[in-house]
Amino acid sequence: MNNNLSRRQFAKYSGLSLLGASASGWLPRLAAEVQQAGTKPPRSCILLWMSGGPSQMETFDPKEGNENGGPTKAIDTSVPGIRIAENLPKVATVMEHLAPIRSMSTKEGDHTRATYYMRTGYLPQGPIQYPAMGSFLGKQLKKTECDLPTFISINPFRAFSPAAYGPGFLGPAWSPLVVASEMTEDDEISFEVRNLKPSDRLSAAQVDSRLSLLSTLEHSFLTERPGGPGSSHLQSYEQAVRMMKSDAVSAFALDQEDDMLRDSYGRNPFGQGCLLARRLIERGVSFVEVSLNGLDAGGGAGWDTHAENFTAVKSLCDILDPGWATLMTDLKQRGLLENTLVVWMGEFGRTPKINENTGRDHWPGSWSTVLGGAGIRGGQVYGATSDDGMEIRENPMTVPNLMATICKALTLSPETTNLSNIGRPIPLADHGSAAVDALLS
């Protein structure tokens, strides 16, 4: 940053743009300076998780004119020739940064197994406790200078498969920091990490003294009883103390953002969660996930649209569309998108055939996910389904291959292994998987 430009001046001038300036708006410029010096900053990942299984036909694979397509129309996007469902008009304007995959296919139509499979890359089987994507990718992408946890989960809906949200055999040190949205007295959505402030009855010296005593006891215990659980416990406490003493926790103060920007994201838990994700990425967090489920749309089953599919999906997309589109634009304008991979997916899709309740049921046979940002060649569609959506016609995509592609986009080797709880080396993407080069930039 130019030394002649004060932070106050920089914030003032940046605030003239539509998106305004964040409290850490100097980071993109710093990242650019690092890149000019020949060292590329490590990449990060944002997962937009659609719990319940979003309908591909009302999002990224519309079948207008076919009986299975229902009333949903297709619209043009910023990329000529790519058309998506009318429910996502704002996402359509950033299609040059996105690559919809219309050919996802698994055999898992049960919420529990499918959620576990998509979030870990492995089917639940035997004694191995597989870690969630945020845990195993966050471990590899961890930035030592970051004072916040490497994996932060915003408003997760864990009822379908609790094990799919944990660190598995990696241990508690790689658990997510779970953050829930709350309504303030002014009817504003806020996010707060509880229990980070010391008691008002203690002085700073007393707090430091107690933390020092705790550290001594922890290290003494590990000396006599070395092992994974003890080490994880110590690492978790050290991370908590680091957060307590860092100004990085100001990332959760969304009131520092411009009101126009907050409006653009959407004044709802998902939209403000996407804004928080951007602020966390700015401060060096490696993996952030934001969930959109029925709670965001006033209750109901969320994306599990067995009944009144078209009405429910439209309501959910009214929340998804501005939040996601603004996230892409915001990341781009701040110089963060080239090093931030954005993944959109749920556990499966919905049946092409409409049921008697005007709904769509579970469908793992041919459905859609989307990749965008860092490492992805946007502005293209990968894979294709038949006119009625029942079959994959081009380039089927498996879960292991999707995981391998995500790893490569993040400049990680899919073959990198971690030792499981039974002593077996487990690669980031399952054995034999291969990244799809056509999707990679």
C-alpha positions in Angstrom: 0.0 0.0 0.0 1.2 3.5 -0.8 2.6 5.0 2.4 1.2 8.4 1.4 -2.3 7.0 1.6 -3.7 6.7 5.1 -6.1 4.0 6.1 -8.7 6.6 6.8 -8.3 8.1 3.3 -8.3 4.6 1.7 -11.6 3.7 3.4 -13.1 7.1 2.4 -12.1 6.7 -1.3 -13.1 3.0 -1.4 -16.4 3.8 0.1 -17.4 5.7 -3.1 -17.8 2.4 -4.9 -21.1 0.6 -5.0 -19.9 -2.1 -2.7 -18.2 0.1 -0.2 -15.1 -0.8 1.8 -14.6 -3.4 4.5 -12.6 -2.8 7.6 -9.9 -4.9 6.1 -10.1 -3.6 2.5 -6.3 -3.2 2.4 -5.9 -7.0 2.1 -6.6 -7.3 -1.6 -3.9 -4.7 -2.3 -1.5 -6.5 -0.1 -2.3 -9.7 -1.8 -1.6 -8.0 -5.2 1.8 -6.8 -3.9 2.6 -10.3 -2.7 1.7 -11.7 -6.1 3.8 -9.1 -8.0 6.7 -10.2 -5.8 6.4 -13.6 -7.3 4.6 -15.5 -4.5 1.0 -16.4 -5.0 -1.1 -16.3 -1.9 -2.6 -19.7 -0.8 -6.2 -20.4 -1.9 -9.3 -20.5 0.1 -12.7 -22.2 -0.4 -16.4 -21.1 0.3 -19.0 -23.9 0.2 -22.6 -22.9 -0.3 -24.4 -25.9 1.1 -28.0 -26.5 0.0 -29.3 -29.0 2.6 -32.2 -31.2 1.4 -31.2 -31.5 -2.3 -32.0 -28.6 -4.7 -33.9 -29.3 -7.9 -31.6 -29.1 -10.9 -34.5 -28.2 -13.2 -35.4 -25.1 -11.3 -31.8 -24.0 -11.0 -29.1 -25.0 -13.5 -30.6 -27.5 -15.8 -34.1 -26.2 -16.9 -36.1 -28.3 -19.3 -38.4 -25.6 -20.7 -41.0 -27.1 -23.1 -40.7 -30.6 -21.7 -43.4 -32.1 -19.5 -40.8 -32.8 -16.8 -39.7 -29.2 -16.8 -43.0 -27.9 -15.4 -43.7 -24.2 -15.6 -40.0 -23.1 -15.1 -38.6 -21.0 -17.9 -35.0 -20.7 -19.0 -33.2 -17.3 -19.2 -30.0 -16.1 -20.9 -26.9 -15.4 -18.9 -23.8 -13.3 -19.3 -22.3 -16.1 -21.4 -24.0 -16.6 -24.8 -25.5 -20.0 -25.1 -25.7 -20.8 -21.4 -29.2 -20.6 -20.1 -30.3 -21.3 -16.5 -33.7 -21.2 -14.7 -35.5 -17.9 -14.3 -35.3 -18.3 -10.5 -31.7 -17.1 -10.6 -31.6 -13.8 -12.6 -28.7 -12.3 -10.6 -26.6 -15.4 -10.7 -27.1 -15.4 -14.5 -25.2 -12.1 -14.6 -22.0 -13.6 -13.2 -22.0 -16.8 -15.2 -18.6 -15.9 -16.7 -17.2 -16.8 -13.3 -19.2 -20.1 -12.9 -19.1 -23.6 -14.4 -22.3 -25.5 -13.8 -21.9 -29.3 -13.8 -25.1 -30.9 -15.1 -24.0 -34.5 -14.9 -23.5 -35.3 -11.2 -24.4 -38.9 -10.6 -24.4 -41.1 -7.5 -26.5 -44.0 -6.2 -27.3 -42.4 -2.9 -30.9 -41.3 -2.5 -31.0 -41.3 1.3 -30.3 -37.9 3.0 -28.0 -39.3 5.6 -25.7 -41.3 3.3 -25.8 -38.8 0.5 -25.0 -35.9 2.8 -22.1 -37.8 4.2 -20.8 -38.8 0.7 -20.9 -35.3 -0.8 -19.4 -33.6 2.3 -16.6 -36.1 2.9 -16.0 -37.7 -0.5 -16.5 -41.1 1.0 -19.4 -43.4 1.7 -20.0 -44.2 5.4 -18.6 -47.7 5.9 -16.7 -49.6 8.5 -14.8 -48.1 11.4 -13.2 -45.2 9.5 -14.5 -41.8 10.6 -14.1 -39.6 7.5 -13.6 -35.9 8.0 -15.8 -33.2 6.4 -14.4 -31.3 3.4 -13.9 -28.2 5.5 -11.7 -30.2 7.9 -9.5 -32.0 5.4 -9.1 -29.1 3.0 -8.8 -26.6 5.8 -5.9 -28.6 7.2 -4.0 -28.4 3.9 -4.8 -24.8 3.3 -4.2 -23.5 6.8 -2.5 -20.1 6.9 -0.2 -19.8 10.0 -0.7 -16.0 10.2 -4.5 -16.3 10.6 -5.8 -15.8 14.1 -9.2 -17.4 13.3 -9.9 -21.1 13.0 -9.2 -22.6 9.6 -12.8 -24.0 9.1 -15.9 -21.9 10.0 -19.4 -23.2 9.5 -22.2 -20.6 9.3 -25.8 -21.8 10.2 -25.3 -25.5 9.5 -28.3 -27.8 9.4 -26.9 -31.0 10.8 -30.0 -33.1 11.4 -29.7 -35.2 8.3 -26.1 -36.4 9.0 -24.3 -35.0 12.0 -21.1 -37.0 11.3 -20.8 -35.3 7.9 -20.1 -32.0 9.6 -17.2 -33.1 11.9 -13.5 -33.6 11.7 -13.6 -37.4 11.7 -10.3 -39.1 12.3 -8.4 -35.7 12.0 -9.6 -35.0 15.6 -11.1 -32.0 17.4 -8.3 -29.6 16.4 -9.9 -29.5 12.9 -13.5 -29.2 14.0 -15.4 -26.2 12.6 -16.1 -23.1 14.5 -19.9 -23.1 14.3 -21.5 -19.7 14.0 -25.2 -19.0 14.2 -27.1 -15.9 13.2 -29.1 -14.0 15.7 -31.6 -11.1 15.6 -30.6 -7.9 17.5 -33.0 -5.6 19.3 -32.9 -3.4 16.1 -34.1 -6.4 14.0 -30.7 -6.7 12.4 -29.0 -10.0 11.7 -25.7 -10.5 13.5 -23.1 -13.2 14.1 -21.3 -13.5 17.4 -18.7 -15.9 18.7 -19.7 -16.4 22.3 -17.4 -16.7 25.4 -14.4 -14.9 23.9 -14.4 -12.0 26.3 -12.9 -12.5 29.8 -14.9 -11.6 32.8 -15.2 -8.0 33.7 -14.2 -8.9 37.2 -10.7 -9.9 36.1 -7.8 -7.6 35.1 -5.7 -8.2 32.0 -2.9 -9.3 34.3 -5.1 -11.8 36.0 -6.3 -13.2 32.8 -2.8 -13.6 31.5 -1.7 -15.3 34.7 -4.5 -17.8 34.5 -3.8 -18.6 30.9 -0.2 -19.1 31.7 -1.0 -21.5 34.5 -3.4 -23.4 32.2 -0.7 -23.7 29.5 1.8 -25.0 32.0 -0.6 -27.7 33.2 -1.5 -28.7 29.6 2.1 -29.1 28.5 3.0 -31.0 31.7 0.1 -33.4 31.1 1.2 -34.0 27.5 4.7 -34.7 28.6 3.6 -37.6 30.7 0.6 -38.7 28.5 1.4 -37.8 24.9 -1.3 -38.6 22.3 -3.8 -37.3 19.9 -6.7 -36.3 22.2 -4.4 -34.3 24.5 -2.7 -32.6 21.7 -6.0 -31.7 20.1 -7.3 -30.3 23.4 -4.2 -28.1 23.8 -4.4 -26.9 20.2 -8.1 -26.0 20.6 -7.4 -24.0 23.7 -4.4 -22.2 22.1 -6.6 -21.3 19.1 -9.3 -19.9 21.4 -6.7 -17.8 23.3 -5.3 -16.5 20.0 -8.8 -15.5 19.0 -9.4 -13.8 22.3 -6.3 -11.6 21.9 -6.8 -10.8 18.2 -8.7 -8.1 16.5 -9.5 -10.6 13.7 -12.8 -11.3 15.6 -14.0 -8.0 14.2 -14.7 -10.0 11.0 -18.0 -10.9 12.7 -19.1 -7.2 13.1 -21.2 -6.8 10.0 -22.3 -3.3 11.1 -18.9 -2.2 9.8 -20.1 -2.8 6.3 -21.9 -0.3 4.0 -25.7 -0.5 4.2 -26.0 -0.7 0.4 -23.7 -3.7 0.4 -25.6 -5.5 3.1 -28.9 -4.8 1.3 -27.4 -6.2 -1.9 -26.5 -9.5 -0.2 -30.0 -9.7 1.3 -31.0 -9.0 4.9 -31.5 -12.7 5.8 -29.3 -15.3 7.5 -28.0 -16.7 4.2 -27.2 -13.4 2.6 -25.5 -12.0 5.6 -23.8 -15.3 6.0 -22.3 -14.9 2.5 -21.1 -11.4 3.5 -19.5 -12.8 6.6 -17.8 -15.5 4.5 -16.2 -12.8 2.4 -15.0 -11.0 5.5 -13.6 -14.2 6.9 -11.8 -15.0 3.7 -10.3 -11.5 3.7 -8.8 -12.3 7.2 -7.2 -15.5 6.1 -9.7 -18.2 7.0 -9.1 -21.2 4.6 -12.6 -22.7 4.5 -16.0 -21.2 5.1 -19.4 -22.9 4.5 -22.7 -21.1 4.4 -25.9 -23.2 4.6 -29.2 -22.4 3.1 -32.1 -24.5 4.4 -35.7 -24.2 5.4 -35.0 -21.9 8.3 -34.0 -19.2 5.9 -37.3 -19.4 4.0 -39.6 -19.2 7.1 -39.5 -22.9 8.0 -40.5 -26.0 6.0 -38.3 -28.7 4.5 -36.0 -26.3 2.6 -34.7 -27.9 -0.6 -36.4 -31.2 0.2 -39.3 -30.3 -2.0 -41.6 -33.4 -2.1 -44.6 -31.1 -2.3 -45.1 -27.7 -3.9 -41.7 -27.8 -5.4 -42.0 -24.8 -7.7 -43.2 -22.4 -5.0 -40.7 -23.6 -2.5 -37.7 -23.4 -4.8 -38.7 -19.9 -5.9 -38.7 -18.8 -2.3 -35.4 -20.3 -1.6 -33.9 -18.9 -4.8 -35.1 -15.4 -3.9 -32.7 -15.8 -1.0 -29.9 -17.6 -2.8 -29.8 -15.4 -5.9 -28.8 -12.0 -4.4 -26.5 -13.6 -1.8 -24.5 -15.7 -4.2 -24.4 -13.2 -7.0 -23.2 -10.4 -4.7 -20.6 -12.7 -3.2 -19.1 -13.4 -6.6 -19.1 -9.7 -7.5 -17.8 -8.6 -4.1 -14.9 -11.1 -4.2 -14.1 -10.1 -7.7 -14.0 -6.4 -7.0 -11.8 -6.9 -4.0 -9.3 -9.0 -5.8 -10.2 -12.1 -3.8 -12.0 -14.3 -6.4 -8.8 -15.4 -8.2 -7.7 -17.2 -5.0 -11.2 -18.2 -3.7 -13.0 -21.3 -5.0 -16.8 -21.2 -4.6 -18.7 -24.5 -4.5 -22.5 -24.8 -4.7 -24.1 -28.1 -4.0 -26.5 -30.3 -2.0 -26.6 -34.0 -1.3 -28.5 -34.9 -4.5 -31.1 -33.5 -7.0 -34.8 -34.0 -7.5 -36.8 -36.4 -9.7 -37.4 -35.1 -13.3 -40.9 -36.4 -13.1 -43.3 -34.3 -11.0 -45.2 -36.2 -8.4 -48.9 -36.0 -7.5 -48.1 -33.3 -4.8 -46.6 -31.0 -7.4 -43.3 -31.9 -5.9 -40.1 -33.7 -6.8 -38.6 -36.6 -4.9 -35.0 -37.6 -4.2 -32.9 -38.2 -7.4 -29.2 -39.1 -7.4 -29.1 -40.1 -11.0 -28.6 -36.9 -12.9 -28.3 -33.5 -11.2 -26.3 -30.4 -10.9 -23.5 -28.8 -8.9 -21.5 -25.6 -9.6 -17.9 -24.5 -9.3 -16.5 -21.0 -9.7 -13.7 -18.7 -8.9 -10.1 -19.8 -8.2 -8.8 -22.5 -10.5 -12.0 -22.9 -12.5 -12.5 -22.1 -16.1 -15.8 -20.2 -15.8 -18.3 -19.5 -18.5 -18.9 -23.1 -19.5 -21.3 -26.0 -18.8 -19.8 -29.4 -18.1 -22.0 -32.4 -18.8 -25.5 -32.7 -20.2 -28.7 -34.6 -19.5 -31.4 -35.8 -21.9 -34.3 -33.6 -22.9 -36.4 -35.1 -20.2 -33.6 -35.0 -17.6 -33.8 -38.7 -16.9 -30.3 -39.6 -18.2 -26.8 -38.2 -18.5 -25.9 -37.8 -22.1 -22.4 -36.3 -21.7 -19.5 -36.4 -19.3 -20.9 -38.1 -16.1 -19.3 -36.7 -12.9 -18.6 -38.9 -9.9 -18.1 -37.7 -6.3 -14.4 -38.7 -6.2 -13.7 -36.9 -9.5 -15.5 -33.8 -8.2 -13.4 -33.9 -5.0 -10.2 -34.3 -7.1 -11.2 -31.3 -9.2 -11.9 -29.2 -6.1 -8.4 -30.2 -4.8 -6.7 -29.3 -8.0 -8.5 -26.0 -8.2 -7.1 -25.3 -4.7 -3.6 -26.3 -5.9 -3.7 -29.4 -3.7 -2.8 -32.9 -4.8 -5.8 -35.3 -4.5 -3.4 -38.0 -3.6 -2.3 -36.3 -0.4 -3.1 -38.6 2.5 -4.0 -38.3 6.2 -3.7 -41.2 8.6 -7.1 -42.5 9.7 -8.2 -43.6 13.2 -7.3 -47.3 12.2 -3.9 -46.4 10.8 -4.9 -46.4 7.2 -3.7 -43.6 4.9 -6.7 -41.9 3.3 -6.2 -39.6 0.3 -8.1 -36.3 0.0 -10.0 -37.8 -3.0 -10.7 -41.5 -3.2 -8.2 -43.8 -4.9 -8.4 -43.8 -8.6 -10.2 -40.5 -8.9 -9.1 -37.9 -11.5 -9.6 -34.2 -11.7 -11.6 -32.9 -14.7 -9.0 -30.8 -16.6 -11.7 -29.2 -18.8 -13.0 -27.4 -15.7 -9.6 -26.2 -14.5 -8.1 -22.9 -15.6 
